[in-house]
Amino acid sequence: MAKRKIDWLNHALEFMVVLIGILIAFQLNECSTSRAQKKLLDDHMHYISLEGEANLDRLEELLTHTQSQLGICDSLLGVISRSKDVNAARNLSVALLDLREADLQMDSYNVLQESGDIRYMEDFDAKRRVITLYEGLKNVSDVDEYLQNLHDAHYYPYLKEHFDLVNWGKVSNEQSEAYFSSEFGNVVSTYRFLTVSQIRVYKEQIESLKSYLKA
């Protein structure tokens, strides 16, 4: 019986067709995945930009308030050093109770990190800018926390113990001494120091946000 001749050329062509089909399907899948990842990153960056605009507005508002608080600190320290005007000391001290925290939005960045989608960012500089931006915003939370701790542990307890925050009538000589004591002056001086730190950090992050949003 004659041996059947194998059509190697035909088999090779069929193999090439199948291989090319697989490669084309793989390439199409890669393109589809790449487009999906790009769309995903574009969405993340869009929400981060919106979050940045909201944080910028909040920081600019806080900067104005904190600069006003710094002026109150300076006035109060002047009153304490002169040891005369009790009403001014009390009014300025109460004004410093208006403590505000930035409470900045970081949800969009947290989602980018926790979802793992940040790994799709192939542009190293863009990734670095985002990470640096939010690391800077954490400094705002830190400096706010320092002042809040001083307020809770020392400033408000001192006022609560020594000041009459309800009856705004005549203050006795014994009470008035608490308004001008070195202990209170030291607390207010520390309050002022942390307020200056707040202003510096706020300004830094405002410029950082403006630079990021502009880019």
C-alpha positions in Angstrom: 0.0 0.0 0.0 1.4 3.4 -1.0 2.5 5.7 1.8 0.2 8.8 2.0 2.1 12.0 1.3 1.7 14.7 4.0 1.0 18.1 2.7 3.4 20.0 4.9 2.8 23.3 3.2 -0.9 23.2 3.8 -0.4 22.3 7.5 2.2 25.0 7.9 -0.3 27.5 6.4 -3.1 26.4 8.6 -0.7 26.6 11.6 0.3 30.1 10.6 -3.4 31.2 10.2 -4.2 29.9 13.7 -1.1 31.5 15.2 -1.9 34.8 13.6 -5.5 34.6 14.8 -4.3 34.0 18.3 -1.9 36.9 18.2 -4.5 39.2 16.8 -7.0 38.2 19.5 -4.3 38.7 22.1 -3.4 42.1 20.8 -7.0 43.1 20.7 -7.4 42.0 24.3 -4.3 43.9 25.3 -5.6 47.1 23.6 -9.0 46.7 25.2 -7.4 46.2 28.7 -5.1 49.2 28.1 -8.1 51.4 27.1 -10.0 50.2 30.2 -7.0 51.0 32.4 -6.5 54.4 30.9 -10.2 55.2 31.4 -10.0 54.0 35.0 -6.9 56.2 35.6 -8.6 59.2 33.9 -11.5 58.8 36.2 -9.2 58.7 39.3 -7.3 61.8 38.1 -10.6 63.6 37.5 -11.9 63.0 41.0 -8.5 63.8 42.5 -8.6 67.2 40.7 -12.1 67.9 42.0 -10.9 66.9 45.5 -7.9 69.2 45.0 -10.2 72.2 44.1 -12.3 71.6 47.2 -9.2 71.3 49.4 -7.8 74.4 48.0 -10.9 76.4 48.8 -11.0 75.0 52.3 -7.3 75.8 52.9 -7.7 79.4 51.6 -10.6 79.9 53.9 -8.7 78.4 56.9 -5.6 80.5 56.1 -7.7 83.7 56.5 -9.2 82.5 59.7 -5.9 81.4 61.2 -4.2 84.6 60.3 -6.9 86.4 62.2 -6.3 84.0 65.1 -2.6 84.9 65.1 -3.6 88.6 65.4 -5.7 87.7 68.4 -2.8 85.8 70.0 -0.5 88.8 69.6 -3.1 91.2 71.1 -3.8 88.8 74.0 -0.1 88.5 74.7 0.2 92.3 74.7 -2.7 92.5 77.2 -1.2 89.8 79.4 2.1 91.6 79.5 0.5 94.9 80.6 -1.7 93.1 83.2 -4.4 95.8 83.1 -7.5 95.2 80.9 -9.4 92.2 82.2 -12.3 92.5 79.8 -9.9 92.6 76.8 -8.0 89.6 78.1 -11.3 87.7 78.6 -12.7 88.6 75.2 -9.5 87.8 73.3 -9.2 84.5 75.2 -12.7 83.4 74.3 -12.1 84.4 70.7 -9.3 81.9 70.5 -11.7 79.1 71.4 -12.9 79.3 67.7 -10.6 76.5 66.7 -11.1 75.0 63.3 -9.6 72.0 61.6 -8.9 71.6 57.9 -10.6 68.1 57.7 -9.4 67.9 54.1 -10.8 65.4 51.6 -8.6 62.4 50.7 -11.1 59.8 49.6 -10.2 59.9 45.9 -6.5 59.3 46.7 -7.4 56.5 49.2 -9.5 54.8 46.6 -6.6 55.0 44.1 -4.2 53.5 46.6 -6.5 50.8 48.2 -7.9 49.6 44.8 -4.3 49.0 43.6 -5.1 51.0 40.4 -2.1 53.3 41.1 0.1 50.4 39.7 -1.3 51.3 36.2 0.3 54.7 36.4 3.3 54.3 34.0 4.2 58.0 34.1 6.5 58.0 37.1 6.5 61.8 37.4 2.7 62.0 37.4 2.6 59.3 40.1 5.2 61.1 42.2 3.2 64.4 41.9 0.1 62.7 43.2 1.8 61.0 46.1 3.8 64.1 47.1 0.6 66.2 47.0 -1.2 64.0 49.4 1.8 63.5 51.7 1.9 67.2 52.0 -1.8 67.4 52.8 -1.2 65.0 55.7 1.1 67.7 57.2 -2.0 69.8 57.5 -3.7 67.2 59.6 -0.6 66.8 61.8 -0.2 70.5 62.6 -4.0 70.8 63.2 -3.7 67.9 65.6 -0.8 69.5 67.6 -2.9 72.7 68.1 -6.0 70.7 69.0 -4.0 68.7 71.6 -2.7 72.0 73.2 -6.3 73.4 73.2 -7.8 70.3 74.8 -5.0 69.6 77.3 -4.0 73.1 78.4 -5.8 76.1 76.9 -9.5 75.2 77.4 -8.9 73.6 80.8 -7.2 76.7 82.0 -10.0 78.9 80.9 -12.6 76.6 82.3 -10.8 76.5 85.7 -9.9 80.2 86.1 -12.2 82.3 83.9 -15.9 83.0 84.4 -17.2 82.3 81.0 -20.9 82.8 81.9 -21.1 85.9 84.2 -19.5 88.8 82.4 -19.7 91.2 85.3 -17.0 92.5 87.6 -13.9 90.3 88.0 -12.4 90.0 91.5 -8.7 90.7 92.0 -8.1 87.0 92.7 -9.7 86.1 89.4 -7.9 88.8 87.5 -4.5 87.4 88.5 -5.3 84.2 86.4 -5.8 86.4 83.3 -2.3 87.7 83.5 -0.3 84.8 85.0 2.9 83.6 83.5 1.4 80.1 83.2 -1.4 81.5 81.0 1.1 83.6 79.0 3.1 80.5 78.3 0.1 78.6 77.1 -0.9 81.5 74.8 2.7 81.7 73.5 2.7 78.0 72.6 -0.7 78.5 71.0 0.8 81.3 68.9 3.8 79.2 67.9 1.5 76.4 66.7 -0.7 78.9 64.9 2.4 80.2 63.0 3.2 76.6 62.1 -0.4 76.2 60.8 -0.1 79.3 58.6 3.2 78.1 57.1 1.9 74.6 56.3 -1.4 76.0 54.9 0.5 78.3 52.6 2.8 75.5 51.5 -0.1 73.2 50.6 -2.1 76.0 48.9 0.9 76.6 46.6 1.3 72.8 46.1 -2.4 72.4 45.2 -2.3 75.4 42.8 0.8 74.0 41.1 -0.8 70.5 40.8 -4.1 71.8 39.4 -2.3 74.1 37.0 -0.2 71.2 35.7 
